[in-house]
Amino acid sequence: MEALKSVKVIISNDQKAVKIPTGIRLLIRRCCHAVLEQEGFEGSAEVSVRFVDNEQIHELNKQFRNIDRPTDVLSFPLGENGKYDVNLDTGAKLLGDIVISMEKAVEQAKEYNHPLQREISFLTVHSMLHLLGYDHEQGGIAEVHMREKEETVLTKIGWKRDDSYYMGDE
């Protein structure tokens, strides 16, 4: 069995609403690598991550999911059932595209009372699992399974569970 070789993460910033904090690009690369490592991904992989604003993600959500509102992250997988297109120059499997609304990420970080870096880590890990075929839309055991995988990766890269999701009444 071949191990994970390399992960190329192409990151672009197509928004001006939020200044991208120093270290975010490195953090995103760590998240992508950690997910692929946890999942036992073999060979090389390529993924694209795009930062947009709420207006842009709203349009994409409407166009591709028929949902007329902004969302935090969208995943556009290029593979199906573990089969991927391959970059003919590098041999890397093309996993797909991740689109993150920086405005939503800032809102949610405030709402959950954790750093923006933690929110972006969560959105990246969540989206990477979608690119690998995981789905939580139907709820139930698939959703629980995906949440467990997210928490495992986030813990591995330094975000413990108690740093997340508390939504108390205070």
Residue pairs with C-beta under 8 A, 6 or more apart in sequence:
1 40
1 42
2 42
2 43
3 42
4 33
4 36
4 37
4 40
4 41
4 42
4 43
4 44
4 45
5 43
5 44
6 44
6 45
6 92
7 29
7 32
7 33
7 36
7 44
7 45
7 46
7 47
8 44
8 45
8 46
8 47
8 90
8 92
9 28
9 29
9 32
9 46
9 47
9 48
9 49
10 46
10 47
10 48
10 49
11 25
11 28
11 48
11 49
11 50
11 51
12 48
12 49
12 50
12 51
13 20
13 50
13 51
14 50
14 51
14 52
14 56
15 51
15 52
15 53
15 56
15 102
15 103
16 53
17 53
17 54
17 102
17 103
18 51
18 53
18 102
18 103
18 105
18 106
20 51
20 102
21 116
21 117
23 117
24 117
24 120
27 117
27 120
27 121
27 124
27 157
28 49
28 120
28 121
28 124
30 157
31 121
31 124
31 125
31 128
31 153
31 157
32 45
32 47
32 49
32 124
32 128
34 125
34 153
34 156
34 157
35 125
35 128
35 129
35 132
35 153
36 45
36 128
36 132
38 149
38 152
38 153
38 156
39 132
39 149
41 132
43 91
43 92
43 93
44 90
44 91
44 92
44 93
45 92
45 93
45 95
46 87
46 90
46 92
46 93
46 94
46 95
47 95
47 96
47 97
47 98
47 128
47 131
48 96
48 97
48 98
49 97
49 98
49 99
49 100
49 124
50 97
50 98
50 99
50 100
51 100
51 102
52 60
52 99
52 100
52 101
52 102
53 101
53 102
53 103
54 70
54 101
54 103
54 104
55 70
56 99
56 101
57 70
57 71
57 72
57 74
57 99
57 101
57 104
58 68
58 69
58 70
58 71
60 74
60 99
61 67
61 68
61 69
61 70
61 71
61 74
62 68
64 74
64 76
65 74
70 101
70 103
70 104
71 101
71 104
72 100
72 101
72 104
72 105
72 108
72 123
73 98
73 99
73 100
73 101
73 104
73 123
73 124
73 126
73 127
74 98
74 99
74 127
75 96
75 97
75 98
75 99
75 127
75 130
75 131
76 96
76 97
76 98
76 99
77 95
77 96
77 130
77 131
77 132
77 133
78 84
78 85
78 94
78 95
78 96
78 97
78 131
79 85
79 93
79 94
79 95
79 96
79 131
79 132
79 133
80 133
81 133
82 133
84 93
84 94
84 95
85 93
85 94
86 92
86 93
86 94
87 93
87 94
95 128
95 131
95 132
96 131
98 123
98 124
98 127
98 128
98 131
100 120
100 123
100 124
100 127
105 116
105 119
105 120
105 123
106 116
106 119
108 119
109 115
109 116
109 118
109 119
111 167
112 119
112 164
112 165
112 166
112 167
113 166
114 163
114 164
118 154
118 159
118 163
118 164
121 154
121 157
121 159
122 150
122 154
122 159
122 164
125 150
125 153
125 154
126 146
126 150
129 146
129 149
129 150
134 142
134 145
134 146
134 149
135 142
135 146
136 142
136 143
136 146
136 147
151 161
151 164
154 160
154 161
154 164
155 161
